[in-house]
Amino acid sequence: MTHPDPSSANDSTPVRFALDAAGVGTLTLRGDVVDVGPVAAQLLGGAPASIEALLGCLHPADARIVHKILTKSEPGDTQVRASRRWLHLWLSAEQDETRHGALLDISRMKAEQASVWRVLESMSTAYVALDEEWRYRYVNAEAERILRRSREELLGKVMWDLFPAIPELRRVRYERALSTGKPVVFESYYPAPLNTWLEIRAIPTDDGLSLYFLDITARRRNQELLELSAEIADQMSATLDTEQAVRSLAEAVVPRLADWSIVTLTEPGGGLRDLASWHVDPAMRSTVARYTAIRYPALDERAPIWRAFRSGAPVVVDRDLLAVVTASLHDETAKALLRALAPEASLIAPMVAHGRMLGILNLVRGADRRSFTGEEVGVVRTMAHRAALALDNARLYAEQRAFADRLADANERLQRSAEYDRSVAHALQAAMLPTLPALPGFELAARYRTATGLEQVGGDWYDALPLPTGATALVIGDVEGHDIAAATRMGQLRNLLRAFAWDHDEPPAALFCRLDRALRQLGIDALATAVLAVVSHSADDTVRMRWASAGHPAPVVVVPGADPRFLAGRNDLLLGVDPNRPRSDQEEILPHGTTLLLYTDGLIEAKGTDPSARNTELLAAVRRHAAAPLEDVVDGVLADLVGDQRQDDVALLGVRFSVTGEPQGPGA
């Protein structure tokens, strides 16, 4: 703002008239006499003739400031309130008992400034204004909260002096913003005493730097917890050994989530057994192990872990954990061990998968750590669920291996009698074929026929599996062979694929890759073709189908009003050949009313026939029956192409997509 020259504001000079014309009021003080110009009189709300009268026109607090200026002979200026206006008053130095003054209406500027201040003070974002010497010029209320210092402690102080622990890299970013005149945005951790993650925007100004920053500590901590949860899930899924998986879980949560941990598994009879523990202090690990070895017989029903076991929900003890658990312990040795461990707070999370309680994750903190936050409880709940899924997979793997061993042993005995082998193999095949579920939005129909030979039963299968994501997996497959071994391998592949599809939200090609790796690592010597389609209904009355093929005949699709066609796309390598070979997904968007037919090669392969001709016959048969109910479609196609002359096993799965609602088909 340009200051007027009060010394030139005289009644006899053109300067005074120019100032009046510009809206600058003028006044002259001679002793106690005051002479004000017309603009000054308007601004003051009157024409005071004396200093006392002049001071009376001002707000009392401002009048005292002006009086102090008048007691000195030096020039001075201040902002005053008069006649509901904000005015800037300049006074010249005293010469021959005369002083000249000027008044300027700054009410609009003050109102705009007050409006800006109100906005800054009401922001949920912290705001700091620094001058070119890095001194605090302005700090809003949110900045006071985050910086944990008042305005009085900050204003006029140098930022680097108040926060000497700021890393040099951050200072370089601030200085780069000043030197280049360009804003910089970054995230950074402020160490003690703040211990806070901030998202910072540094914007250069004409006289310094404006800093806007948000406290993102909770977001960063939640992100770290989610990454830890995913890391633990990967570690546990990497092994099918239950004890190794449990040990990895106990160690992974320390010290990021707790000072020490215990992982407990449920016993077949409904009891609990501590299987693994860990402590951040190596010297205390044996103490935790000794405590876990004796605590369960000594704990009564009041113990937090039993509350978590009964409710199936996490239980948090925020403080005084030692007193809470000691009150439920009836063993002096266990009490002494617990006192040595000095627990203060705990989070006990049940590990539940598919409705089954598989174990409990117990996280314990000492007095020097804060209590568990709501975000931590939520992440640990998810972590415990993922751990339970991994344990359940290990259990399924053990059961499948045991089942496979039993089947292999049965195969040796069944070979002694061809007739016995045939009857048992057929029974086994029937047992392994699923009962189609009742699924909203799907009509399902399936057929399976064995070949005509006495021993020819084997690896054809179909499946329909609802997934946790709300989608549905559709499978058709054919394991090489026509005997009990093929049926055994088929059962292993089918169960592995079901487990992987249920537990991993992945595209079909990725699930096939996972199955290929499992076959190699588990030593399952099987070659198979298969098609896996993952289907989900959309709100726009369409169906999204992602599918992958491993050397299998292409499914047939019939869109309402159109001719049948084969699904076009890449047909990848058979399963069981090369686990490192990449696989690809295809995708189709289909309207409701579409019919999908998945089948094994026994439907179209026959001795002495041309494959392309058989494909033409298949499309013609589907065209003849497409308008019929789905059960009639699969029966009609099977009768037209195979009849009674079967030379191979045939599996056939028909699907018709309908508007989501009541399930249809055999499961309904």
C-alpha positions as CSV (number, residue, x, y, z in Angstrom):
1,M,0.0,0.0,0.0
2,T,1.4,3.5,-1.0
3,H,1.5,5.8,2.0
4,P,0.2,9.4,1.5
5,D,2.5,12.1,2.7
6,P,0.7,13.8,5.6
7,S,3.2,16.6,5.7
8,S,2.0,17.9,2.4
9,A,-1.7,17.8,3.4
10,N,-2.3,21.6,3.9
11,D,-5.5,23.6,3.2
12,S,-3.6,26.0,1.0
13,T,-2.0,23.4,-1.3
14,P,-3.3,21.5,-4.2
15,V,-2.0,18.3,-2.6
16,R,-4.8,18.4,0.0
17,F,-7.5,18.8,-2.7
18,A,-5.9,16.0,-4.6
19,L,-5.9,13.7,-1.6
20,D,-9.5,14.6,-0.8
21,A,-10.4,13.8,-4.4
22,A,-8.7,10.4,-4.2
23,G,-10.7,9.6,-1.1
24,V,-7.9,10.2,1.4
25,G,-8.9,12.3,4.3
26,T,-6.6,15.0,5.6
27,L,-6.2,16.6,9.0
28,T,-4.0,19.1,10.7
29,L,-3.2,19.3,14.4
30,R,-1.9,22.5,15.9
31,G,-1.5,22.2,19.6
32,D,-4.9,21.0,20.8
33,V,-6.7,22.3,17.7
34,V,-7.7,19.9,14.9
35,D,-8.6,20.9,11.4
36,V,-10.1,18.1,9.3
37,G,-11.0,18.1,5.7
38,P,-14.4,17.1,4.3
39,V,-13.3,13.5,3.5
40,A,-11.8,13.0,6.9
41,A,-14.9,14.4,8.5
42,Q,-17.0,11.8,6.6
43,L,-14.7,9.0,7.5
44,L,-14.6,10.0,11.2
45,G,-18.4,10.5,11.4
46,G,-17.9,14.1,12.3
47,A,-15.5,17.1,12.3
48,P,-13.7,17.1,15.6
49,A,-12.2,20.4,16.5
50,S,-9.9,19.2,19.2
51,I,-7.6,16.3,20.0
52,E,-10.0,15.1,22.7
53,A,-12.9,15.2,20.2
54,L,-10.8,13.4,17.6
55,L,-10.0,10.6,20.1
56,G,-13.7,10.5,21.0
57,C,-14.5,9.5,17.4
58,L,-12.3,6.4,17.7
59,H,-12.8,3.0,19.3
60,P,-11.5,3.3,22.9
61,A,-8.8,0.7,22.4
62,D,-7.6,2.5,19.2
63,A,-7.9,5.9,20.9
64,R,-5.3,4.9,23.5
65,I,-2.9,3.8,20.7
66,V,-3.3,7.1,18.8
67,H,-2.8,9.0,22.1
68,K,0.5,7.3,22.6
69,I,1.6,8.3,19.0
70,L,0.6,11.9,19.7
71,T,2.8,12.0,22.9
72,K,5.8,11.5,20.7
73,S,7.1,13.9,18.0
74,E,8.1,11.1,15.6
75,P,5.9,10.1,12.7
76,G,3.6,7.1,13.2
77,D,0.7,5.1,11.7
78,T,-1.9,2.7,12.9
79,Q,-5.2,1.1,12.0
80,V,-8.2,2.4,13.9
81,R,-11.9,1.9,14.0
82,A,-14.3,4.9,13.6
83,S,-17.9,5.3,12.6
84,R,-18.1,1.6,11.8
85,R,-15.2,1.8,9.5
86,W,-11.6,0.5,9.6
87,L,-9.2,3.4,8.8
88,H,-5.5,3.6,8.4
89,L,-4.2,6.8,10.1
90,W,-0.8,8.4,9.3
91,L,0.7,11.2,11.3
92,S,3.8,13.2,10.4
93,A,6.5,14.3,12.7
94,E,5.7,17.4,14.7
95,Q,7.1,20.7,13.3
96,D,6.5,24.0,15.0
97,E,3.7,22.4,17.1
98,T,2.0,21.3,13.9
99,R,1.3,17.7,12.7
100,H,-0.3,16.7,9.5
101,G,-2.3,13.5,9.1
102,A,-4.1,11.4,6.5
103,L,-6.9,8.8,6.7
104,L,-7.7,6.0,4.3
105,D,-10.8,3.7,4.4
106,I,-9.5,0.1,4.6
107,S,-12.8,-1.5,5.6
108,R,-13.1,-3.6,2.5
109,M,-9.5,-4.8,2.8
110,K,-10.1,-5.7,6.4
111,A,-13.3,-7.5,5.5
112,E,-11.6,-9.5,2.8
113,Q,-8.7,-10.2,5.1
114,A,-11.1,-11.4,7.8
115,S,-12.9,-13.6,5.3
116,V,-9.6,-15.2,4.3
117,W,-8.7,-15.7,8.0
118,R,-12.1,-17.3,8.7
119,V,-11.6,-19.7,5.8
120,L,-8.0,-20.6,6.9
121,E,-9.2,-21.1,10.5
122,S,-12.1,-23.4,9.5
123,M,-10.0,-25.6,7.1
124,S,-9.4,-29.2,8.1
125,T,-6.1,-28.8,6.3
126,A,-3.2,-27.3,8.2
127,Y,-1.9,-24.1,6.8
128,V,1.4,-22.3,7.6
129,A,2.8,-19.2,6.0
130,L,6.6,-18.7,6.1
131,D,8.6,-15.7,5.2
132,E,11.8,-15.8,3.1
133,E,13.8,-16.3,6.3
134,W,11.8,-19.4,7.2
135,R,10.0,-17.6,10.0
136,Y,6.3,-18.5,10.8
137,R,4.1,-15.6,9.7
138,Y,0.7,-17.3,10.1
139,V,-0.5,-20.6,11.6
140,N,-4.1,-21.8,11.5
141,A,-5.8,-23.9,14.2
142,E,-5.3,-27.2,12.4
143,A,-1.5,-26.5,12.1
144,E,-1.4,-25.7,15.8
145,R,-2.9,-29.1,16.5
146,I,-0.6,-31.1,14.2
147,L,2.5,-29.3,15.2
148,R,1.5,-29.5,18.9
149,R,2.5,-25.9,19.5
150,S,0.5,-22.7,20.0
151,R,0.7,-19.6,17.7
152,E,2.6,-17.8,20.4
153,E,5.3,-20.5,20.3
154,L,5.5,-20.5,16.5
155,L,5.0,-17.0,15.1
156,G,8.2,-15.2,14.4
157,K,10.3,-18.3,15.0
158,V,12.5,-20.1,12.4
159,M,11.1,-23.5,11.4
160,W,14.5,-25.2,11.4
161,D,15.2,-24.0,15.0
162,L,11.8,-25.4,16.3
163,F,12.1,-28.7,14.4
164,P,15.8,-29.5,14.0
165,A,15.0,-33.2,13.4
166,I,13.5,-32.4,9.9
167,P,15.4,-34.6,7.4
168,E,17.7,-32.7,5.0
169,L,15.9,-34.2,2.0
170,R,12.7,-32.5,3.1
171,R,14.5,-29.2,3.5
172,V,15.9,-29.5,0.0
173,R,12.3,-29.8,-1.3
174,Y,11.2,-26.7,0.5
175,E,14.2,-24.8,-0.8
176,R,13.6,-26.1,-4.3
177,A,10.1,-24.7,-4.2
178,L,11.4,-21.3,-3.3
179,S,14.3,-21.3,-5.8
180,T,12.2,-22.6,-8.8
181,G,8.9,-20.8,-7.9
182,K,7.1,-24.1,-8.6
183,P,4.9,-26.0,-6.0
184,V,6.2,-29.4,-4.7
185,V,4.0,-32.2,-3.2
186,F,5.4,-35.1,-1.2
187,E,4.7,-37.4,1.8
188,S,7.1,-37.4,4.7
189,Y,7.5,-38.7,8.2
190,Y,8.1,-36.2,11.0
191,P,10.0,-37.8,13.8
192,A,9.7,-37.1,17.5
193,P,8.1,-35.2,19.0
194,L,5.5,-35.3,16.2
195,N,5.8,-39.0,15.2
196,T,3.5,-38.2,12.3
197,W,3.2,-38.9,8.6
198,L,2.2,-35.7,6.6
199,E,1.2,-35.1,3.0
200,I,2.8,-31.7,2.3
201,R,2.1,-29.1,-0.5
202,A,4.7,-26.3,-0.5
203,I,3.6,-23.4,-2.7
204,P,5.9,-20.4,-3.3
205,T,4.5,-16.9,-2.7
206,D,5.8,-13.4,-3.3
207,D,7.2,-13.1,0.2
208,G,7.9,-16.7,1.2
209,L,6.3,-20.1,1.2
210,S,2.8,-21.4,2.0
211,L,2.6,-24.9,3.4
212,Y,-0.6,-27.1,3.3
213,F,-0.3,-30.4,5.1
214,L,-2.6,-33.3,6.0
215,D,-2.1,-35.8,8.8
216,I,-2.0,-39.1,6.9
217,T,-0.5,-41.2,9.8
218,A,-3.7,-43.3,10.1
219,R,-3.8,-43.9,6.3
220,R,-0.1,-44.9,6.2
221,R,-0.4,-47.1,9.2
222,N,-3.5,-48.8,7.7
223,Q,-1.7,-49.3,4.5
224,E,1.3,-50.9,6.3
225,L,-1.1,-53.2,8.2
226,L,-2.8,-54.3,5.0
227,E,0.6,-55.0,3.4
228,L,1.5,-57.0,6.5
229,S,-1.7,-58.9,6.2
230,A,-1.1,-59.8,2.6
231,E,2.5,-60.7,3.3
232,I,1.4,-63.1,6.1
233,A,-1.2,-64.7,3.9
234,D,1.4,-65.3,1.2
235,Q,3.8,-66.8,3.7
236,M,1.2,-69.2,5.1
237,S,-0.1,-70.1,1.6
238,A,3.5,-71.0,0.5
239,T,3.5,-74.1,2.7
240,L,0.9,-76.9,3.2
241,D,2.6,-77.8,6.5
242,T,0.3,-76.7,9.3
243,E,2.9,-76.3,12.0
244,Q,5.2,-74.4,9.7
245,A,2.4,-72.1,8.7
246,V,1.4,-71.4,12.3
247,R,5.1,-70.6,13.3
248,S,5.4,-68.2,10.4
249,L,2.2,-66.4,11.6
250,A,3.4,-66.1,15.2
251,E,6.7,-64.6,14.1
252,A,5.4,-62.3,11.4
253,V,3.1,-60.2,13.7
254,V,6.0,-59.4,16.1
255,P,7.0,-56.6,16.5
256,R,4.9,-54.8,14.0
257,L,1.6,-55.6,15.7
258,A,2.6,-56.9,19.1
259,D,5.5,-57.4,21.6
260,W,4.7,-61.1,21.7
261,S,2.2,-63.5,20.2
262,I,0.6,-66.9,20.6
263,V,-1.1,-69.0,17.9
264,T,-3.6,-71.5,19.2
265,L,-5.3,-74.3,17.2
266,T,-8.6,-76.1,18.0
267,E,-8.6,-79.7,18.9
268,P,-11.0,-82.3,17.3
269,G,-12.8,-82.6,20.7
270,G,-13.4,-78.9,20.9
271,G,-10.5,-77.9,23.1
272,L,-7.6,-75.5,22.4
273,R,-3.8,-76.2,22.0
274,D,-1.1,-73.6,21.8
275,L,1.1,-74.5,18.8
276,A,3.4,-71.5,18.4
277,S,4.6,-68.4,20.2
278,W,7.1,-65.6,19.7
279,H,8.5,-62.6,21.6
280,V,10.4,-59.5,20.4
281,D,13.0,-60.1,23.1
282,P,14.9,-63.3,22.4
283,A,15.5,-63.7,26.1
284,M,11.8,-63.9,26.8
285,R,10.8,-66.5,24.1
286,S,11.4,-69.4,26.4
287,T,9.2,-67.7,29.1
288,V,6.4,-67.4,26.6
289,A,6.8,-71.0,25.6
290,R,6.8,-72.2,29.2
291,Y,3.7,-70.1,29.9
292,T,1.8,-71.5,26.9
293,A,2.7,-75.1,27.9
294,I,0.7,-74.8,31.1
295,R,-1.8,-72.1,30.8
296,Y,-4.9,-73.8,29.4
297,P,-5.6,-76.2,32.3
298,A,-5.3,-73.3,34.7
299,L,-7.5,-70.8,32.8
300,D,-11.2,-70.6,33.8
301,E,-14.1,-69.4,31.6
302,R,-13.5,-65.7,32.5
303,A,-10.3,-65.7,30.5
304,P,-10.4,-63.4,27.4
305,I,-9.4,-66.2,25.1
306,W,-12.4,-68.3,26.1
307,R,-14.6,-65.3,25.5
308,A,-13.2,-65.0,22.0
309,F,-13.6,-68.8,21.5
310,R,-17.3,-68.7,22.5
311,S,-18.2,-65.6,20.6
312,G,-16.2,-66.2,17.4
313,A,-15.4,-62.4,17.4
314,P,-12.2,-60.5,18.4
315,V,-11.8,-59.6,22.0
316,V,-9.7,-56.5,23.0
317,V,-8.4,-55.8,26.5
318,D,-7.1,-52.2,26.4
319,R,-5.3,-52.1,29.7
320,D,-4.6,-54.0,32.9
321,L,-4.3,-57.3,31.0
322,L,-2.1,-58.8,33.7
323,A,-4.7,-58.3,36.4
324,V,-7.5,-59.5,34.1
325,V,-5.8,-62.8,33.1
326,T,-4.3,-63.4,36.6
327,A,-7.8,-63.3,38.0
328,S,-8.8,-66.2,35.8
329,L,-5.6,-68.3,36.4
330,H,-5.4,-71.0,39.1
331,D,-1.8,-72.0,38.8
332,E,0.9,-70.1,40.7
333,T,3.7,-71.0,38.2
334,A,1.6,-69.7,35.3
335,K,0.9,-66.5,37.3
336,A,4.6,-66.0,37.9
337,L,5.5,-66.5,34.2
338,L,2.8,-64.1,33.2
339,R,4.1,-61.4,35.6
340,A,7.5,-61.8,34.1
341,L,6.0,-61.2,30.6
342,A,4.3,-58.0,32.0
343,P,1.3,-57.8,29.5
344,E,-0.7,-54.6,29.3
345,A,-3.1,-55.0,26.4
346,S,-4.2,-57.8,24.0
347,L,-6.1,-58.4,20.8
348,I,-7.5,-62.0,20.5
349,A,-8.8,-62.8,17.0
350,P,-10.5,-66.1,16.2
351,M,-9.4,-67.8,13.0
352,V,-12.6,-68.8,11.2
353,A,-12.9,-70.2,7.7
354,H,-16.0,-71.6,6.0
355,G,-17.8,-71.4,9.3
356,R,-15.2,-73.4,11.2
357,M,-13.2,-72.2,14.1
358,L,-9.7,-73.4,13.3
359,G,-7.7,-71.5,15.9
360,I,-7.0,-68.2,17.7
361,L,-4.4,-65.5,17.1
362,N,-3.4,-63.7,20.4
363,L,-1.4,-60.4,20.1
364,V,0.0,-58.9,23.3
365,R,1.5,-55.5,24.0
366,G,3.5,-54.2,27.0
367,A,2.9,-50.9,28.8
368,D,5.2,-48.9,26.6
369,R,3.0,-49.3,23.5
370,R,-0.4,-47.7,22.8
371,S,-3.7,-49.7,22.8
372,F,-5.0,-51.4,19.7
373,T,-6.8,-49.0,17.3
374,G,-10.0,-49.8,15.5
375,E,-8.1,-50.0,12.2
376,E,-5.8,-52.5,13.7
377,V,-8.6,-54.6,15.0
378,G,-10.2,-54.7,11.5
379,V,-7.0,-55.6,9.8
380,V,-6.2,-58.3,12.3
381,R,-9.7,-59.7,11.9
382,T,-9.0,-60.0,8.1
383,M,-5.5,-61.4,8.8
384,A,-6.9,-64.1,11.1
385,H,-9.5,-65.0,8.4
386,R,-6.8,-65.3,5.7
387,A,-4.7,-67.4,8.1
388,A,-7.7,-69.6,8.7
389,L,-8.1,-70.1,5.0
390,A,-4.4,-71.1,4.6
391,L,-4.8,-73.6,7.5
392,D,-7.9,-75.0,5.9
393,N,-6.1,-75.4,2.6
394,A,-3.4,-77.3,4.5
395,R,-6.0,-79.5,6.1
396,L,-7.7,-80.1,2.7
397,Y,-4.3,-80.9,1.2
398,A,-3.6,-83.4,3.9
399,E,-7.0,-85.0,3.5
400,Q,-6.6,-85.1,-0.3
401,R,-3.2,-86.7,0.0
402,A,-4.6,-89.2,2.4
403,F,-7.5,-89.8,0.0
404,A,-5.2,-90.2,-2.9
405,D,-3.1,-92.7,-1.0
406,R,-6.2,-94.7,-0.2
407,L,-7.3,-94.6,-3.8
408,A,-3.9,-95.8,-5.0
409,D,-4.0,-98.7,-2.5
410,A,-7.5,-99.5,-3.6
411,N,-6.3,-99.5,-7.2
412,E,-3.9,-102.3,-6.6
413,R,-6.6,-104.5,-5.1
414,L,-9.2,-103.7,-7.7
415,Q,-6.9,-104.8,-10.5
416,R,-7.2,-108.4,-9.3
417,S,-10.7,-108.6,-10.6
418,A,-11.8,-106.8,-13.8
419,E,-15.5,-107.2,-12.8
420,Y,-14.8,-105.8,-9.3
421,D,-12.7,-103.1,-10.8
422,R,-15.5,-102.0,-13.1
423,S,-18.1,-101.8,-10.4
424,V,-16.0,-99.9,-7.9
425,A,-14.6,-97.5,-10.6
426,H,-18.1,-96.7,-11.8
427,A,-19.2,-96.1,-8.2
428,L,-16.2,-93.9,-7.6
429,Q,-16.8,-91.9,-10.8
430,A,-20.4,-91.3,-9.7
431,A,-19.3,-90.2,-6.2
432,M,-16.9,-87.7,-7.6
433,L,-19.4,-86.0,-9.9
434,P,-21.0,-83.1,-8.1
435,T,-24.6,-82.5,-7.4
436,L,-25.2,-79.3,-9.3
437,P,-26.0,-76.4,-6.9
438,A,-29.1,-74.2,-7.0
439,L,-27.8,-70.8,-8.2
440,P,-29.7,-67.6,-8.7
441,G,-29.4,-66.5,-12.4
442,F,-28.4,-70.0,-13.6
443,E,-30.2,-73.0,-15.0
444,L,-27.9,-76.0,-15.0
445,A,-28.2,-79.5,-16.5
446,A,-25.5,-82.1,-16.8
447,R,-25.0,-85.7,-18.1
448,Y,-22.2,-88.2,-17.7
449,R,-21.9,-91.5,-19.6
450,T,-19.1,-94.0,-19.4
451,A,-17.6,-95.8,-22.3
452,T,-18.8,-99.3,-23.2
453,G,-15.6,-101.3,-22.2
454,L,-15.6,-103.3,-19.0
455,E,-12.8,-101.1,-17.4
456,Q,-13.4,-97.9,-19.3
457,V,-14.1,-95.4,-16.6
458,G,-11.9,-92.4,-16.0
459,G,-11.2,-88.8,-16.0
460,D,-14.1,-86.8,-17.4
461,W,-15.7,-84.3,-15.0
462,Y,-17.9,-81.2,-14.8
463,D,-18.4,-78.8,-11.9
464,A,-20.3,-75.6,-11.0
465,L,-19.0,-73.8,-7.9
466,P,-20.4,-70.5,-6.3
467,L,-17.4,-68.3,-5.3
468,P,-17.1,-65.9,-2.3
469,T,-17.0,-63.0,-4.8
470,G,-20.5,-63.7,-5.9
471,A,-19.4,-65.1,-9.2
472,T,-19.8,-68.7,-10.3
473,A,-17.1,-71.1,-11.7
474,L,-18.1,-73.5,-14.4
475,V,-15.7,-76.3,-15.3
476,I,-15.5,-79.2,-17.8
477,G,-12.4,-81.4,-17.9
478,D,-10.9,-84.7,-19.1
479,V,-7.9,-86.4,-17.4
480,E,-6.0,-88.8,-19.6
481,G,-6.9,-92.5,-19.1
482,H,-9.9,-94.7,-18.7
483,D,-9.3,-96.5,-15.5
484,I,-9.4,-96.1,-11.7
485,A,-6.1,-94.2,-11.8
486,A,-7.6,-91.7,-14.1
487,A,-10.6,-91.3,-11.9
488,T,-8.2,-90.8,-8.9
489,R,-6.3,-88.1,-10.7
490,M,-9.5,-86.5,-11.9
491,G,-10.6,-86.3,-8.2
492,Q,-7.4,-84.7,-7.2
493,L,-7.5,-82.1,-10.0
494,R,-11.1,-81.3,-9.4
495,N,-10.6,-80.8,-5.7
496,L,-7.5,-78.7,-6.1
497,L,-9.2,-76.5,-8.7
498,R,-12.2,-76.1,-6.5
499,A,-10.0,-75.1,-3.5
500,F,-8.0,-72.7,-5.6
501,A,-11.0,-71.1,-7.2
502,W,-12.7,-70.7,-3.8
503,D,-9.7,-69.2,-2.0
504,H,-8.1,-67.1,-4.7
505,D,-9.9,-64.3,-6.5
506,E,-8.0,-64.8,-9.8
507,P,-8.8,-65.0,-13.5
508,P,-9.2,-68.5,-14.9
509,A,-5.8,-68.6,-16.6
510,A,-4.1,-67.7,-13.3
511,L,-6.0,-70.5,-11.6
512,F,-4.9,-73.0,-14.3
513,C,-1.3,-71.8,-13.7
514,R,-1.7,-72.3,-10.0
515,L,-3.1,-75.8,-10.6
516,D,-0.1,-76.6,-12.9
517,R,2.3,-75.7,-10.2
518,A,0.5,-77.7,-7.6
519,L,0.5,-80.8,-9.8
520,R,4.3,-80.5,-10.2
521,Q,5.0,-79.7,-6.5
522,L,2.7,-82.5,-5.2
523,G,4.0,-85.0,-7.6
524,I,0.6,-85.7,-9.3
525,D,1.4,-87.2,-12.6
526,A,-1.6,-86.2,-14.7
527,L,-2.3,-84.8,-18.1
528,A,-5.7,-83.2,-18.6
529,T,-7.7,-80.8,-20.8
530,A,-10.1,-78.4,-19.2
531,V,-12.2,-75.3,-19.7
532,L,-12.7,-73.0,-16.7
533,A,-15.2,-70.1,-17.0
534,V,-15.9,-67.5,-14.2
535,V,-19.3,-66.0,-14.7
536,S,-20.9,-62.9,-13.0
537,H,-24.2,-61.2,-13.6
538,S,-24.2,-57.4,-14.3
539,A,-26.8,-54.9,-13.5
540,D,-27.5,-54.2,-17.2
541,D,-29.1,-57.7,-17.8
542,T,-25.9,-59.1,-19.2
543,V,-23.4,-61.8,-18.1
544,R,-19.7,-61.3,-18.0
545,M,-17.8,-64.5,-18.7
546,R,-14.0,-64.8,-18.4
547,W,-12.7,-68.2,-19.5
548,A,-9.5,-70.1,-20.3
549,S,-8.9,-73.4,-22.2
550,A,-6.2,-75.9,-21.6
551,G,-6.2,-78.0,-24.8
552,H,-10.0,-78.6,-24.5
553,P,-12.7,-78.5,-27.2
554,A,-14.3,-75.1,-27.5
555,P,-17.7,-74.6,-25.8
556,V,-20.8,-73.8,-27.8
557,V,-22.8,-70.7,-27.1
558,V,-26.3,-69.8,-28.3
559,V,-27.3,-66.2,-28.0
560,P,-31.1,-65.7,-28.3
561,G,-32.0,-65.0,-31.9
562,A,-28.6,-66.1,-33.3
563,D,-27.1,-69.3,-34.6
564,P,-25.0,-71.5,-32.3
565,R,-21.2,-70.9,-32.5
566,F,-18.0,-72.1,-30.9
567,L,-16.4,-69.7,-28.4
568,A,-13.4,-68.2,-30.2
569,G,-10.1,-67.8,-28.4
570,R,-6.7,-69.2,-27.7
571,N,-6.5,-72.8,-26.7
572,D,-3.5,-73.2,-24.4
573,L,-1.3,-76.2,-23.5
574,L,-2.7,-79.2,-21.6
575,L,-2.5,-79.2,-17.8
576,G,0.3,-81.2,-16.3
577,V,2.9,-80.5,-19.0
578,D,4.8,-77.3,-18.2
579,P,3.9,-75.2,-15.1
580,N,5.9,-72.3,-16.5
581,R,4.1,-71.9,-19.7
582,P,1.9,-68.7,-19.8
583,R,-1.8,-68.9,-20.2
584,S,-4.4,-66.5,-21.5
585,D,-8.0,-65.4,-20.7
586,Q,-10.8,-64.7,-23.0
587,E,-13.9,-62.7,-22.2
588,E,-17.5,-62.6,-23.5
589,I,-20.4,-60.3,-22.6
590,L,-23.6,-62.3,-23.1
591,P,-27.3,-61.4,-22.7
592,H,-29.6,-63.2,-20.4
593,G,-31.2,-66.2,-22.1
594,T,-27.9,-67.3,-23.6
595,T,-27.3,-71.1,-23.5
596,L,-23.7,-72.4,-23.0
597,L,-22.7,-76.0,-23.7
598,L,-19.5,-77.4,-22.3
599,Y,-18.5,-81.0,-23.2
600,T,-15.6,-83.5,-23.3
601,D,-14.2,-84.8,-26.5
602,G,-16.2,-88.1,-26.3
603,L,-19.1,-86.2,-27.6
604,I,-17.5,-85.3,-30.9
605,E,-14.7,-87.9,-31.5
606,A,-15.6,-91.2,-33.2
607,K,-13.5,-93.6,-35.2
608,G,-13.6,-93.1,-39.0
609,T,-15.1,-89.6,-38.8
610,D,-13.7,-86.2,-39.9
611,P,-13.3,-83.8,-36.8
612,S,-14.6,-80.8,-38.8
613,A,-17.6,-82.8,-39.9
614,R,-18.3,-83.7,-36.3
615,N,-18.1,-80.1,-35.2
616,T,-20.7,-79.2,-37.9
617,E,-22.9,-82.0,-36.7
618,L,-22.6,-80.6,-33.1
619,L,-23.7,-77.1,-34.2
620,A,-26.6,-78.6,-36.1
621,A,-27.7,-80.7,-33.2
622,V,-27.6,-77.6,-30.9
623,R,-29.5,-75.6,-33.4
624,R,-32.3,-78.2,-33.5
625,H,-32.7,-78.3,-29.7
626,A,-31.7,-74.7,-28.7
627,A,-35.3,-73.5,-28.1
628,A,-36.2,-76.4,-25.8
629,P,-35.9,-76.5,-22.0
630,L,-32.3,-77.0,-21.0
631,E,-32.7,-80.6,-19.8
632,D,-34.1,-81.5,-23.3
633,V,-31.2,-79.6,-24.9
634,V,-28.5,-81.7,-23.3
635,D,-30.5,-85.0,-23.8
636,G,-31.2,-84.1,-27.4
637,V,-27.6,-83.2,-28.2
638,L,-26.3,-86.4,-26.5
639,A,-28.7,-88.6,-28.4
640,D,-28.0,-87.0,-31.8
641,L,-24.2,-87.2,-31.6
642,V,-23.6,-90.3,-29.4
643,G,-26.7,-92.4,-29.2
644,D,-25.8,-95.9,-28.0
645,Q,-22.4,-96.1,-29.9
646,R,-20.2,-94.6,-27.2
647,Q,-16.5,-95.1,-27.6
648,D,-15.3,-92.8,-24.9
649,D,-16.5,-91.2,-21.7
650,V,-18.8,-88.2,-22.3
651,A,-19.4,-85.4,-19.8
652,L,-21.8,-82.6,-20.8
653,L,-22.7,-79.5,-18.8
654,G,-25.5,-77.1,-20.1
655,V,-25.9,-73.6,-18.6
656,R,-28.6,-71.1,-19.4
657,F,-28.2,-67.6,-18.0
658,S,-31.4,-66.0,-16.6
659,V,-32.2,-62.9,-14.7
660,T,-30.9,-63.2,-11.1
661,G,-33.6,-64.3,-8.7
662,E,-34.9,-67.7,-7.8
663,P,-32.4,-70.5,-8.7
664,Q,-33.5,-72.9,-11.5
665,G,-32.6,-76.3,-12.6
666,P,-32.0,-79.6,-10.7
667,G,-30.7,-78.0,-7.5
668,A,-33.8,-75.9,-7.1
